[in-house]
Amino acid sequence: MLLMFGVSLARRELTEALIERHQLAARISKRHAEADEEIHFMDYHRPRVLPVLLDGQILILPWGGWKEIETLQGEYAGLEGEIPATFGFDSGIWYAMRGIRCCVIRRMIYPIRRSSTHYYEIMTRQSRMPLFVGETI
């Protein structure tokens, strides 16, 4: 089980209208004075939402929980999408990333998890990790 998980996305990736419509202004922060502003999407935020890239457009949809990659093989899982992200957060550790593979079922986002790599497990003490877009940690 993942304990306290989230992602951040550079603010410039979302339109002002999307930020206002989903009341994301309170989630905007900076790591330091020279850093770009980011919007955090953490599992403890309410409402629990995530950004998703579908057909070239970023949407903000409810976070429905996790899907295990093993349960998706050979089974219809909805639309495939990507959770765009600049950084990921797991168990107190921030790390750079490009995004997470996900599926969208009935307008809810389900990030996909798999068994952790040795490095990820040492870094976060988690046996499961997100299925990253175009990379492995």
Secondary structure per residue as TSV (DSSP state, phi and psi in degrees):
chain	resnum	aa	ss	phi	psi
A	1	M	-	360.0	138.2
A	2	L	-	-84.0	132.8
A	3	L	S	-107.8	122.6
A	4	M	S	48.8	93.6
A	5	F	E	-124.5	151.4
A	6	G	E	-172.3	175.6
A	7	V	E	-136.3	158.6
A	8	S	E	-124.9	150.3
A	9	L	E	-132.2	137.4
A	10	A	E	-56.8	133.3
A	11	R	G	-56.5	-36.4
A	12	R	G	-61.7	-14.4
A	13	E	G	-78.1	-17.1
A	14	L	S	-113.8	144.1
A	15	T	-	-75.3	156.9
A	16	E	H	-60.5	-37.4
A	17	A	H	-62.4	-40.9
A	18	L	H	-67.2	-40.8
A	19	I	H	-62.2	-44.6
A	20	E	H	-68.4	-45.7
A	21	R	H	-58.8	-36.6
A	22	H	T	-103.4	10.5
A	23	Q	T	50.4	55.2
A	24	L	-	-96.8	-2.7
A	25	A	G	-57.5	-36.0
A	26	A	G	-69.4	-14.6
A	27	R	G	-93.6	0.7
A	28	I	E	-81.9	134.0
A	29	S	E	-151.9	171.6
A	30	K	-	-129.0	140.3
A	31	R	S	-72.1	-35.2
A	32	H	S	-158.9	172.9
A	33	A	T	-55.8	-37.6
A	34	E	T	-89.1	-4.5
A	35	A	S	-77.8	156.4
A	36	D	-	-71.5	152.5
A	37	E	-	-71.0	143.7
A	38	E	E	-126.6	155.3
A	39	I	E	-112.4	126.0
A	40	H	E	-94.0	139.3
A	41	F	E	-125.3	93.1
A	42	M	E	-105.8	152.4
A	43	D	T	-65.8	-17.8
A	44	Y	T	-91.1	-8.8
A	45	H	S	-67.9	145.6
A	46	R	S	-125.8	128.4
A	47	P	S	-70.9	152.4
A	48	R	-	-85.7	104.6
A	49	V	E	-131.4	162.1
A	50	L	E	-139.5	152.6
A	51	P	E	-79.5	148.5
A	52	V	E	-141.2	138.4
A	53	L	E	-99.8	111.9
A	54	L	E	-127.7	126.4
A	55	D	T	51.2	41.4
A	56	G	T	77.5	5.8
A	57	Q	E	-123.1	137.0
A	58	I	E	-88.8	127.2
A	59	L	E	-119.1	158.1
A	60	I	E	-112.5	118.7
A	61	L	E	-130.5	159.4
A	62	P	E	-61.7	143.8
A	63	W	B	-89.4	111.4
A	64	G	-	-88.3	-2.9
A	65	G	-	117.8	-168.8
A	66	W	-	-102.4	151.3
A	67	K	E	-118.4	133.8
A	68	E	E	-84.4	135.7
A	69	I	H	-59.1	-33.2
A	70	E	H	-64.0	-29.9
A	71	T	H	-82.0	-14.6
A	72	L	H	-88.9	-22.7
A	73	Q	T	-68.6	122.4
A	74	G	T	79.3	9.6
A	75	E	S	-129.5	142.3
A	76	Y	-	-67.5	129.4
A	77	A	-	-122.2	11.1
A	78	G	-	91.5	-163.5
A	79	L	E	-73.1	137.4
A	80	E	E	-84.9	138.0
A	81	G	E	-144.4	-171.7
A	82	E	E	-139.2	132.8
A	83	I	E	-91.2	105.7
A	84	P	E	-70.5	139.2
A	85	A	-	-155.7	147.3
A	86	T	S	-93.0	-39.1
A	87	F	E	-138.3	151.4
A	88	G	E	-112.5	158.2
A	89	F	E	-136.0	126.9
A	90	D	E	-146.3	122.0
A	91	S	T	52.4	42.5
A	92	G	T	89.6	0.5
A	93	I	E	-114.2	124.8
A	94	W	E	-93.9	140.5
A	95	Y	E	-146.9	148.9
A	96	A	E	-72.8	145.8
A	97	M	-	-159.2	170.0
A	98	R	S	-102.2	-30.4
A	99	G	E	162.1	177.0
A	100	I	E	-129.1	136.7
A	101	R	E	-69.2	144.8
A	102	C	E	-150.0	170.0
A	103	C	E	-125.5	151.2
A	104	V	E	-118.0	118.0
A	105	I	E	-123.7	122.2
A	106	R	T	48.6	49.6
A	107	R	T	62.7	27.7
A	108	M	E	-126.5	142.4
A	109	I	E	-93.5	135.1
A	110	Y	E	-127.0	99.9
A	111	P	E	-60.2	148.8
A	112	I	E	-99.7	135.3
A	113	R	E	-114.9	157.1
A	114	R	E	-142.9	177.4
A	115	S	E	-63.6	142.2
A	116	S	-	-69.9	146.8
A	117	T	-	-71.9	164.5
A	118	H	H	-58.4	-44.5
A	119	Y	H	-62.0	-46.9
A	120	Y	H	-62.7	-40.5
A	121	E	H	-65.3	-40.3
A	122	I	H	-66.2	-42.1
A	123	M	H	-66.2	-41.9
A	124	T	H	-113.5	-11.7
A	125	R	-	63.4	30.8
A	126	Q	-	-114.4	138.7
A	127	S	S	-84.5	-13.8
A	128	R	E	-122.0	148.4
A	129	M	E	-140.3	159.1
A	130	P	E	-64.3	154.0
A	131	L	-	-86.7	102.3
A	132	F	B	-74.9	153.2
A	133	V	S	-84.1	117.2
A	134	G	S	66.3	18.2
A	135	E	-	-163.3	165.7
A	136	T	-	-133.5	136.3
A	137	I	-	-103.5	360.0
